[in-house]
Structures are given as C-alpha cells and as structure tokens.
C-alpha cells in the first residue's frame, strides 16, 4: 500500500455493497474497492472477499450490532473525514444501498462540511433482492402494482399504519423483527385482513438463508416457533403467495401455519 500524501486532499466513495453477496456488487463498486487505500465496512456488507477486493487497503470494521453500537455514527464519520484529510482514498462500504436506511446522507454531509470530495455508488437494496432470493416478486400483474419500503427500527405511528392499509400495496419492512408484534397488531387494528400472507426472510443470500411464511394472524406464533432473528426482511402482501421454497409452496406453508395455530 502506498503512503498517502498528507498535503493532498483525499476522496471518499460511499459504496452500496448490496445484501451481502459479492456477486451483487456493481462494476463501479468493485473498481472503487480495488483503488481504495482505506475501507470502513459494515457487518452486513460483503466482507468475506474484502482482502481480495481491496488488496491495497487498510480494512476497518465499523459494523454495528442491534442494540450494541460499539462505534457510534459520529465516530464513524470522524474516521472517514480523518483518513480523507490525510490524503487517503477512502471507501465507506455499506450493506444494501447507502441512501436506503443506511445513514449515507449523514456521511456525505460530514464530508461536504470538511470540503472532501465524495461520490456515492448505489447498491442493490435488500428490500428488493432478498425477497427475490426467496422467490417473492414485489409486484405482479393483477395482484400488486406498487410496493412500500419502511423501516421497522421503531414502531410505526397509527397514521403510518393506516396509510399502509389504505394503500393496499406490498409492504417491505427492513429491521422489523424487533417491532413485529406492534406492526402486525397495528395493521390488524387498522383493518388489514388476518389472512394476508407474510414472509420473513432471514440472512438473505447467506448459506443459512431461511424463509418463514404464515399470515398476518399467525405470523407471530410462527416467528416465535422458528426463533426468527435479525437480520431479516419482512414482506406483507398477496405476492407472498407466489413464493416457492424447495418443494413447498407458500400456500402450503400458510395452510400449515393456520393448522398449527388452531391446535396450539
């Protein structure tokens, strides 16, 4: 690795790493990593191949665990700025897309505040890719012509819940395992049918990817029985009926969940 010239301003590239598979990195993302001198990466980014993808870079883990932020967002921004001001080519590698619940805009603003050039390379968002990996299209002619992506990091308001029900489109929830009880009960309270199909896809694109399918009225019990955990993507909508996992259709899984709930 060449030593950066501290007298020359560096540059920062925010790279969307997609849902965790190196195969979903864009050509621009691969090029930025190859040229990087410092890479600050998240835990959900494609990290297994980082030494190969960024052979000349210092690799710094700044990943956060749910409820355990060993490195604060403020400290991450300070690290980005500090390395760039030393003249380094810095890549901030984030899971998914930097501008979809990724706080990428905050990091861009931090760079702008210090006069650091910054480029954003969009990534494949897990909101679309992970359902697709589970065989679930977010739109389907005659079934759903729109989808809404929401963060489940905090409970939704009654107004937001009502709006989702009235919209009648596919709902995709990121970071929603922890707020699943309030989400499901809120949607039911605002008139969504208890028979609405729901899928929870855990660890998308990993060797342990798993999909749990039930309906809105039974998904809490199914999730508890399966010990569902983050990271996971939730899909709520009729399109879940189109999913096919192995030799089992979504309709079979929903039916089995209903039978289990009736006998438990």
Secondary structure, DSSP 8 states (H G I E B T S, - for coil): -----TTS--EEEEEE-BTS-GGG--HHHHHHHHH-SEEEE-TTS--TTHHHHTTTSEEEE---BTTB-SS-HHHHHHHHHHHHHTT-EEEEEESB-TTSSS-HHHHHHHHHHTT-EEEEE----HHHHHHHHTT--S-BTTTBS-EEEEE-SS---HHHHHHHHHH-SEEEEES-STTHHHHHHHHHHTT--TT-EEEEEESTTSTT-EEEEEETTTHHHHHHHTT--SSEEEEESGGGGG-EETTEEHHHHHHHHHHHHHH-
